Amino acid sequence: MSIKEVMTEKGHTPAPSTAESIKESASAVVDYELGSGKFSHGIEREAQGSSFLAYFNIVCVVAGTGALQLPYALAQGGWIGLLIMFLSWFFSTYSGVVLIRCLYYDGQSRLTSYQDVAERAFGKIGGWIAFFFTAITMIGVPILYVMLAGSNIHAACKGTSAELTFPIWTIICACVVGVPYIFFKSLKEVGFTSLFGVLTTVITVLIVLGISVKLDGEVELNPHHDAVIWPMFPVALSSITFSFGGNPIYPHVEAGMRHPEHWPRVIFGGLTTCVAIYLITAIPGYYYFGADVKSPVYESLPDSGAKLAAMIIITAHVLLAMPVLMTSFALDLEKMLRISTFHHSRWVEFLLRLLVRLTYLIVVTVIAIEVPSFGNIMSLLGAFSNCTLIFIFPIIFYYRLTGFRNKPFYELIFGAIAILLGIVGLIFGSKTAIEGLITEFGPGGRFSNS
């Protein structure tokens, strides 16, 4: 019996644009198709875990380095960055919900990835455009993470018997990440790392907060603050947007849930937790250090055991978050290349998967070694890819697949504002971030002699 027949027999009448339809169609797919280990379109569903684990996956991937660069984002745009943060939280939550609605838009089967949604909405060309932007994020963010981890360990070991070069430490960090990433197939299997990743983020934020408060009482900081810096508003928007960039992995996180109908509350809870962490970091960081704050924020702290601890803990975080990010993109690549037990024997499938994941890890590591610039790369990623993947594409796909006429007027207004913010961040944020990279690598720049 098909899903549609089962749903009809049980009295379900799908209405794809409503939250109820997601619950009904998701339940139908889970209840009646998982017995065969696949959906009706022949795609394996990831191993299933709890909604609580999905929540930790979201917090682990979205928070972390994003929290550490938010004081710098406020320095770029002024206190208005707090408004941008709340707007980003609201619209990223909304886009995350409608993206998952798109997976079940026809009420009969479940799409499997961001690219699938784009392809169903705009054909092959739409799918490849979405894949291009997703690839930029899912390659760029792990590059940023392994770069940060290698840099932190290199700095921590400087002058000790464990001192090694930055490239060597970066390679070592990549090897550490490679163990769970290469040998564990699904997000549920690597999901245990997210539990520890969330804890490390919270500890790092508290360390930075504690040292900042202590410095304010011991040292005359005299920070300079601005309410708003209009020329830097777009790049501040893109930097803050980076801190909410989880859309490409959401279909895989939701696919790992035993109760996919709980997705709206899971993403709301996860992103709300991230905002709470961000506020604890951004407000004190900018308040105490002002326009002189650095990215990541612990670089503004004086050398001490606490600063060293913060560096080590956040290094642990990025090493724990990377397997979740990289596994999500690897699953998309494997689907595109038809690497599954539906098309190959178990050993051939394993060897092909190993080859794809090793290649992905090597590309990330090589680029991280060759392009050692943290702040502007983060801004560029946020502007060019995240603004598009979070604010623009999900809304357009949602309207394309489910129509306009069945939406309340306020939802259409939300969508229009989200798209406008995405376009502003994409164009002007990318321009400013590229100019910053040119300055750093040009004559007289920090890396001109590297």
Helices and strands as residue ranges (DSSP letters): H 3-9, H 19-33, G 34-36, H 51-62, H 65-77, H 81-103, H 114-156, H 166-183, H 187-190, H 192-218, G 230-232, H 233-242, G 247-249, H 250-255, G 260-262, H 263-289, G 290-292, G 297-300, H 305-336, H 346-370, H 375-381, I 382-392, H 393-402, H 409-424, I 425-429, H 430-441
